[in-house]
Amino acid sequence: PFAIVVLLALEWAIGALYLYALAELLPGEFEFRASALIYPMAQLPRAVLGLPIAMFMAAGLGFLAAIVGLLAVLWSVMLTALLAQRIYRLESILPAVPGGVLQAVFQFIILAIALTG
């Protein structure tokens, strides 16, 4: 459990830093404090789906827990990319894709640790 908490904290810092760093590449300004506050909002679906994941794991249905976990990761990555698109008024979400890939890798690692337990 401690490794999961450390990875989640690291993911939060990297995700917020990524949103902040996009301001250097794209027009517009965005403070790190604002990105640190906004980034977790896109992760709420993952937290909400944590309850069904825990219920499936407790019932011995690891495959269903993994499917719900993968859907939660996809949902939160898409929300983060759309959030970046809105913040920076981009025409597409493509500039946010590298950050989404990094976020997905971290979340898959956390999911693998949590599900293999």
N, C-alpha and C positions, 0 to 999 in steps of 0.2 A: 504493500500500500504506500510506503514512503516513496518508492521509485515513481509511482504514478503521480503523486502530489508534486514531486520535483519536476517531472516531465510536463505536467499541466502548467506549472508556474513558468517554466521555460518557454512553453508554447505561447502563453499569454504575452510574455515579454517580446518574443520574436514577432508574433502577430501584430502587436501594437507598434513595434519598431518598423515593421514592413509598411504599415499604413502611414506612419510618419515619414518614412524614406521615400514613399511615392511622391510626396510633396516636392521633393528635390528634383524629380524627373518630370513632373507634370505641372502645368500651371495651377496656381492656387497655393494657399498656405494652410497648414494644419499642424497644430501643436501636439507634442508627444502626450501631454496630459489628456487631451481630448481623445486621442487614439487609444490610450490605455483604458479610458472609460467606455468607449464605444465598442471596441473589439469583443468584449465578453457578451455583449447583447446578441451578436450573431451566433454565439455558442449556446444560447438558451434552448434551442430544439434538442441539442445533444444532451443537455441536462434533463430535459423533460423525458426523453426516451430512455434515460438511465433506469427509470423504474421498471418498464417492461423488460429491459435487458436483465436486470437483477431477478425479476420474477421468473423469466425463462431459465436462467442459470440455476436458480433454486429448485426449479421443477425438473432439472436434468435435461433441458432442451437447449444444449449449447449451440446447435446449428441455427435455431431460430434467433437466439441471442446474438449470434454473429451477424445474421442478416439484418436485424434491427440496428445493430451497431454500425454496420456499413452504410445503411440508409441515413443514420444520424450524422455520420461523417460527411456523406455527400451533401446532405441538407445544409450543414453548417458551412462547408466550403463554398457552396453556391451563394449562401447569404453573405459571406464575407466578400466574395467577388462582386456581388451586386451592391454591397455597401461601399466598396471602393469606387465602383462606377458612379454611384450617386454623389459621393463626397467630392470627387474630382470632375464631375460632369463629363464623363467619357462617353463616346458613342458606342463602344463595345466593352465587354469585360475582359478582352484579351490582355491588356496591361496588368490586370489583377491575377492572371493565371499562374505566374511563377510563385506568387505568395500563396495561392490556393494549393498548389502542388506541395509546397513546403508544409503547409498546415495539414494537408491530408496525410503526409508521411508521418508527422508527429502523432496525429490522431490514430493512425493504423498501429503504430508502435504501442501506444497507450491501450488501445483496444486488445491487441494481442497479449499484452501483459495481464490485463484484467481478465480476459477470457481463459487464459491458460493457467492462471492463478497460483 
